[in-house]
Amino acid sequence: MNPQHDEWRELGQQLRVDSVRSSSAAGSGHPTSSMSAADLMAVLMAKYLHYDFDRPEDPRNDHLIFSKGHASPLLYAMYKAAGAVSDAEMLTFRRFGSRLEGHPTPVLPWVDVATGSLGQGLPISVGVALAGKRLDRLPYRVWCLCGDSEMAEGSMWEAFEHAGFHGLDNLTAIIDVNRLGQTGETMHGWDLDAYKRRAEAFGWRALEIDGHDVAAIDQAFAEAVQGEGGGVPAVIIARTEKGHGVKAVANQNGKHGKPLDDPDAAIAELGGIRDIHVDVAKPAFDGTPHVFPTADLTLPSYEPGTKEATRKAFADALVALGRSRGDVVAIDGEVGNSTYLEEFADAHPDRFVQAYIAEQQLVATAVGFQVRGWKPFGATFAAFLSRAYDFIRMAAVSRASLAIAGSHAGVSIGEDGPSQMALEDLAAFRAVHGSTVLYPSDANQAAALVPQMADRSGIVFMRTTREKTPVIYPPGEEFAIGGARVARRSDDDAVTIVGAGITLHEAMKAADALADDGIAARVIDLYSLKPIDVDTLRAAARETGRIVTVEDHWPEGGIASAVLEALAQEQPHPVVVSLAVREMPGSGTPAELLAAAGIDASAIAAAARELVGAAVTATTKEELR
């Protein structure tokens, strides 16, 4: 007999009891999903996890990520056993104002990322592990507890493939195969070989065990740790029982996501309340994160009167920023010859990661990098980011700070057709909590905004244009996030045209045409949609009384919506006409598609003439009364 095994069994029982207690106190939660993994976590925290709970910011700490975030009662029971939270705080689970939310979030300093939207913890763990290997260059380990239900998510297998490809032997995934999901048996039930075959196909070492045999768990963890340096990640596939230890719920369908009916009887069956304290081992090595060399920042510049695409300016500026900031990292979605991110790969290969055509893993990698304090910039076609939107949404829940550039937006991309045209991206990113949404109109403006993206907290999105557009601002001009630029104005302005990106240039051409008709038009470059320059818009509304918004985007959620929200309290309220893409586009030249959508210079001028004409007619009628 090994007395250590008895201690681990007792600790596992304590974790089960505390999972029952906290969820019963809350009147909700997932105790049965927590009970299945209790023995796995007991052995992990007692012997293998290296973490200083008094110094969660220590870069040497291991990382424990619960991909099955609904097992939060288990995680919080572990925190109690480690002395990080008190028993009293553990019993505030799910209450208003408690740090112990229904699913883990970084409100707690020991939680790296928010989980609970299944299929995200392992992809993010890949990002953290990759940071350890490529960026920090420190030997901490990443442990990720996965549920068997979430193994049906495609994002989990993107993570498996990328971890195998990058040789992340500092990553151990633990699959809690308890057979039962929310409504019944999972796809593979207790067929451990089904998971093993898949994992091995992606280049992982797979270990099948009884997830309630502490000796087998110990041996599997030991093998996973001993494999470090071999370039192969490890996955422990553990057969467990949902609700293990309590006959009323063990391996019973219909017991998911609810407290136990008789918690006192369950606690008694588990051996009663315990107060075992675990001195979790602290990091056992010395070291600090790697620091990359830097130089002074010199942003690229473009001559006014020439043409350049903002997608190119973004990449040029990012290369310059990477030269001046060693913490800047770039992640490509295998379109680097279109986004020009290949320039960063050439200039800073040690800080460039190819995510290939796996947008969910691209965003997850960025989230994992920022966990470790790096400044990730991801780039792909804006349309393809819709596939990763839940990762972006959850990144905001994680209080993550990262930058994303979406290129090839709108009908102006031309012949590629609507499958490649982002027409909902501005709305999507504006809806993300705490986000910043930028849409530069010329190359010097784009370059000036890139360094600010790195300093901004939250999710920062820049929409860039495929087409080369005129350079209208001089190099070195400042463009603050939250600002707007009045690109054209006079004291006699009768209408305001608000555009950004490609439509700003159409607006300028429309203003020239209107001037030939004797109509003075103000043009506002709304390069920052969120935060938005309310003062500039309100001044235009008061001084011109009429506004035309024009955007290469669906009418919902983009420039018009942002302007109308900014002017919601304005009295008298100006007349606002929205020009946007309203019919499904096809292929064609950019000029043909802009015209067909009714967002080119001709359509803008016509809308402005109608607005001004209607106002003149109304004024004349009033004078004749």
N, C-alpha and C positions, 0 to 999 in steps of 0.2 A: 504493500500500500504506500502511496505517495501522499504525505500529508498536504502537500501543495495542491494536489488535485481536489482534496476535500475542501480546502479554502476556496478554490475557484468555484466549486459547485455551490458552496454557501453564498458566495458573491453573486453568482448567477441567480440564485433564488431571491436574494435581496433586490436585485435589479427587477425581477418579475414582480415582487411584492410592491415595490415603489411605483412601478408602472401601473399596477392596479389601483394603488392609493391615489396617485395624482389624477388619473382619468376619472375615477369615481368622485373625487372632490370637485372636478370640473363638470361632471355630468356629461362628458363627451370625450372623444379621443380614440386612440387606437391601441388599447392594451394588448390584444391578442397578437398583433403584428410586432409588438415590442417583445413579448414573451418568447417568441420563436427564436430570436437572435440573442437572447440574454447570455447564454453560455459562451457564444462566440465573442461577445464584447467583454465578458468577464475576464477571459484569458488574455484578450488583447490589452486591456488596460492594466492588468496585474503584472504582465511580463514584457510585452513587446512595444507598447506605445511609449514614445519619449516626448514628453510635453511638460513645460513649466507653466502651470496654471496661474502663477503669480506674474508671469511675463509672457502674455500671449503674443506680444509683438516680437519675441525673440526669433530671429530668422533661422535658427537651428532647430526649432520645433518641428516635430512631425505634424502632419495634417490628417485629421479624421473628418471625412465628409459622409453624411448620411444621405445617400442618393434616395433611399426610401425615407423621405422626410416625415412621413406620417408616423414613423416609429419614434417620434420626438419624446414620448414618455420614457423610453429606454435611454435616450441621450441625456435627458435631464436627470434620470436616476444615476447615470454614470457621473455626471457633474457633482451630484450630491455625495457619491461615494468618494470622489476625489477631493472633496472639501471646497469645491468652487462655489456651490450654492448650499444654503441651509435646508434642513427638512421643511421648515416653515415656508421658505420661498418655493421649494419644489411643489408644495401643495397650492400655490397660486396659479398653477398651470391653467392657461386659457382664460384667466380672468382679465377684465379690462385694466390696463395699466401695467400688467405683469410683463417682465422680460421673457417669460417662458410662454411664447406664443404657440398656437396650435401646430405650426410647423416651424422649424428652426430658422431664425434670421440673425444677421450680424448685430442686432441689438445686444446680443450676448457677445462678449469679446473673444470667446473661444470658438465661435461659429464663423467659418470663412465665407460661406455663401448661403443664401436662402435656397431651400429645397422644398419639395412637396409637389411641384409639377414634375411628374415622374419622367425619367429618362434624361435628367440633366446633371445629376451629381457625378456620375462617372465621366461624362465628357469634360466637365470642369476639372475633375481630378486629373485627367490627362493634361490639361493646361498647367495645373500646379506642378505636376511631376516633370513636365517638359521645362518649366521654369527652373526647377531644381537642377536639371541636367545641363541645360543650354545657357541659362542666364545667371542664376545665383551661383551655380557650380558648387553646391553644398550637398552633403549626403543625407539630408532628411528623407523620410519615407512618407508616402501618401497612402492612406488606408481608406477604402471606400466601401461602405456597406450598401449593397444593392438588394432590391426586392426581386422576386422571380416574376411578378406581374409586369414590371417595367422592362423585362427582357424582351417584350414584344415591341418595344419602341425602336425604330430605326436608328435613332440617335445613339443608342447604346452600342450598336454594332459599328457605327462610325467611330465611336470611341475605341472599341476593341481594335479596329483596323489601324487607327492612328497610333495607339500605344505600341502595337506590335511593330509598325513601320519605324517608329522612332526608338525602339529598343528601351522602353521605359522600365528597366528592372528595379526602379525605386517605387513602383506602383504595385499595390496588391488590392485586387477587388475581391470582395467577399459576397457571394450570392446566397441569400437566405431563402433556400428553396422549401418554403412551407406549404406548397401545393395549392393553397386557396387564395383567390383574389377577392375582389369586392362582391362579386355575384356568383362565384362558383370556382371550379378548378381552373388553374392557369393553363396556358397553351400546352405546356409539356409536363404538367403535374410533377411527379417525383422522378421523372426520367432524367437523372443526372447526366447520363451519357449524351443526351441531346445537347445540353449546354457545353459539355466537355469537347465534343466534336467541333462545334462552332468556334469555341475559344481557341482550340489548337489550330484550326484553319487560319486564324488571324495571327498566329505566331506567339500565342501565350502558353505558358506552362499551367496545366489545369490539374488541380488536386481535388478528388472527390472524398468527402468525409461524412461521418455522422456528426451533425452539428450540435448534438447534445453530449458527446463523448469528449470530455475536457482533455484527455490524453491525446486523442486524435487531433483535436483543434491545436493543441500545443505543438505537435509534430508538424502539422501543416504550416503554421506560422513560422516555425523554425526553418522549414525548407524554403519558404518564400523569402525570408531574410537572407539565408545562405546563398540564394540564387542571385543576389545583387552583384553586379559586375559581369554577369553573363549576357546582358543585353536582351533579356526576355522577361516581360512582365508576368506576374503570377495571379491566378484566380483560384480562390478556394470555393468549391461548389459544395455547399453544406445542406444535406437533407435535414430538415427541421420539421417541427410540428407547431402549427399555429395554435396559440393558447396553451403551449406546453406547460404541464404541471397542474392544471386545473381541469378535472374531468368534465365539468359542465361545458367547457368551451374548447377543449383540446381537439384539434382536427375536425371541428364542427363548422359546417357551412352556415352562413347567416349571422356570424358573430363578428364580422368585420366592422371596424369603425364605431364601436359603441362600448360604453363601460359595462363591466360585468354586473349581472343581475343581483348577485349576493357577494359583494366584495369581502365581507368579513369571513364568510365561509371559505372563499378562495384564498385569502391570506392565511387562514388557519391550515388549509391543505398544503400550502407552500412552506409551512413551518413557522409562520409568524413574522412579525416585524423584526428586522435586524438593524444594527448600526455599525456595519463594517466600513472601516476607512481604508482607502488604498493610497499609498504613497506612490503616485505615478512617477516613473523614472524620468528624470530630466535629460535633456540632450547630452550625449556622452562624447561630443567632439567639440573642438575649437574651430572657429572660422567665421568669416564674414562674407556677405554676398560679393560676388565679383563686380568690379567697377570698370566700365569701359572708358577708354580715353576720349577726351572731348577737345573741341576747338571753338573759336568764336563763331557766333551765328551771323551768317551772311545770306540773306534771303535772295532768291532769284529775282530778277527784274525784267520787265517787258516794256518795249518802247510803245508809247501811245501812238495810235494810228496803224499799228500792225495788228495781226490777229493771232490768237492762241487759245487753245481749249482749256477750260478751267480744270479738267481732269489731269492735264499735263502740268499745270501750275501747282495743283495739289501735290503731285508726286515730286516735282522739283523742290518744293518747299519742305516736304517731309524728309527728303535726303539732306537738305541743309539743317533741318532741326535735329535729325539723327546725328549729324556731325557735332552739334553743339550740346546735345543732351544724350548722355550714355544710357539713360533709362528708357528711351523711345525704341519701341519694337514694332515691326510691321508684319502683318499676316495677310497673305494673299489667297483669294479663292480661285486660283489657277486661271486668272484672266489678267495677269500682270503686264502682258504686252498691250492690253487695251486700257487698263487703269494707269499704266506706266509705273506700277509698283516694282517692276523688274529693275528700275533704276536703284531703288533702295537695296534690293538683293545684291546688286553689283557693288554698291558703295559700302554696305554694312552687312555682309553675309552672316556674321555671327548673331545678328539680331533680326534676321528675316526667317519667317516660318511659312512654308507652303502648306496650306490646308486643303488644297485640291478642291474638287467640286463637292464640298461638304460644308455648306454654309452654317449648319447647326454647330458643327465642330469648330468652325472658324470663330464664331461668337463665343463658344464655350472656352476656347483657348484664350481668347482675349480676357474673359472673366477670370480664368485661372491665373493669367499673368498679373492682372492688377491685384489679385489677392496678395501677391508677393511684392507689390509696390512698383511694378513696372508700368510704363505708359503705352499700352497697346493701341495701334491704329490698324483696323481691319479695312480691307477694300475689296469690293466686287461690284457687279452690276446691281443697281438699286433694286431692280425687279426681283432679283434672286434672294434678297434679304427677307422677303415675305415668308420664305420657308423657315427662317430662323427667328420669326417674330416672338415666339413664346420665350426663347432664350433671352431676347432683348428685354421683353417685359419683366422676366424674372431677374435679369441683371439689375433693373431698377429696384426691385424688392431687396436685392442684395446690397443696395447702396454702392454699386460698382461704378467706377469711373473709367470709361473707355471711349475711344473715338472710332467712328465708322464713316467711311466715304462710299457713297453710292453713285456710280457713274451711269452713263447711258440712260438718262431719265427722259421720259416724255416722248411725244410723237416726233420730236425733232431728231431722233436717232436715225430716222429714215427707213431704208429698205428692209431692215431686219424684221419689221412687223411687230404686232402687239405683244407677242410672247416675251419680247425683250424690253418692252417699254414700261418703265415704272410710272404709273399714273396714280398711285395711292400712297407713295412713300412719305410725302410730306404729312399727310393726315396720320399715317401710322406712327411716325416718330413724334409728332406733336402730341399725340395721345399718351406717350410714355411719361410717367411721373418724373418730374425734375429734369427733363431732357432739354437739350439745346439743339435748335434746328437752323442750319445755315444754308444759304443758296446764293453763292457768289455769282456776280455777273461778268467779271473780267478777271484776267490772270493775276494782275497785281493785287486785286482785292482778295482773291483766293489765297495767294501766298501770305498775305498779311494776317489772315484768319487762322492759318494752320498752327502757328506757335501758341495761339490762345486756346486752341482745342486741347492741347496737352495740359494746360493749367486749369481747365474747367472741370468741376466735379459733375458726376452723373454721366448719362449717355449723351454723347455729342455726335450729331449727324451732319455731314456736309453732303449736299446734293451737287454733283458736278455734271457738266454738259459735255456731250460727245463732240459737238461741232466747234470749230474754231470761231471765236467771236471777237469783235473789235476790242482792243485794249483802249479803255476810255479814261482810266485813272493813272496818274503818274506813279512811278515806283516810289516806295517809301511812305506813301500816304497811309494814315492810320484809319482803321475801320474797327471800331469797338463792337464786341458782341452786345447785342441789344440796341444797336443803332440802326439808322437808315440813312441813305444819302439822297438828297434832293439833286437829281441829275440835271434838272432844267426847271427854271422858274422865272416869273416876272410879276410885277405888281398888278398886271391885268389878267392873270390866269382865270379862265372861266371853267376849267375842268381839271381834275387831277387824274393821272393815269399811274397806277401802281403795278409794277412788274418786278420780276427777279430772274436771274439767269438768262435764258434765251429770250424770254419775253420782254426783258428790259430793253433790249436792242430793237425789238419790234416796236416798243412804245416810243423810243426815240425817233424812229422813222415816222411813226404816226404823228408825233408832235410837229415834225417838219412839214408834213402834209397839211396839218391843221393850220399851221402858221401861214401857209400859202392862201388859206381861206379866210385869214384874218381872225382865227381863233387861237388864243394863247392857252397852252396846256402845260400844266406842271407835271413833271415826271419824277416819281419816287422809286428809288432802287431799294426794295425791301429785302436786302441781303440777309437779314436776321429775322426769321419768322417767329422764333421763340428763344429768348425773350424778344418782344417786339417794341419798336419805338412808338409808343402811344402818343407822345407829345407831337412828333412830326406829323403823324396821321391826323390828329385832332386839329392841328393848325391848318392843314390843307383842307380839312372838312369845313372849318369856319370861314376860310378865305376864298374857297372856290365853290363850296356847296354841292359839288357833284364829283363822284369818284367812279372811275372804271378800273376794275381789277382784271388782270389778264395773267393766266397761268397755263403752263404745259402740264396739266394735271387734271384729274377728275374735279368736278365742281365742289365736291364734299371734302372738307377738312384741310384745304390748302390755303392759298393766299387770300382768297375772298373770305373764307371763314375766319382767318386770323385778323383781317382788317375789320370785319363786322364785329368780332368780339372786342376789339380794341375801341370801337366807336359805340359800343352798346349803350353807354350812359350819355352819349353826346346829344345835346338838345340845342337847337333843332337838329334832328338827325338828317345827315346828308342823304341824297339819293345815291345808291350804290348799284352799279351794273356789273355783273360777274361774267367775264368771258373765260371759258374753260373748255376742255375736251369733253364733249357730251355724247358722242357716238363712238362705237367701237372702231378704232382706226384699222387701216390695212398697211400695205407696203406702198412706198412712193419716195420721192425725194423729200428732204426736210421742208423745202419751200412749199411743195404740194400738200404735205400733211399739215403744216401750220395753217395754210389757207383753208383746207377742208375742215379743220377743226374750228375755224373762226377765231383764231388767236394771232393772226399775222397783222402787219401794220395796217393793211387796208381795212380789216375788220375792226381794229381798234379805233381807227379814225372815224369809221362809219358810226360806231357806237357813241363816240364822243360828240360827233355832229348831232346825232339824234338827241342826246341828252341836252346839249346846249340849245338846240332848236326848240325842244319842248319847253325849256325854261323861258326862252324868248317869247314863244307863243303864249305861255301862261301869263307872263308879265304884261304883254300887249292886251290880252283880254281883260286883265285886272284894271289896266289904265283906261279902257273903254267903258267900264261900268259907271 
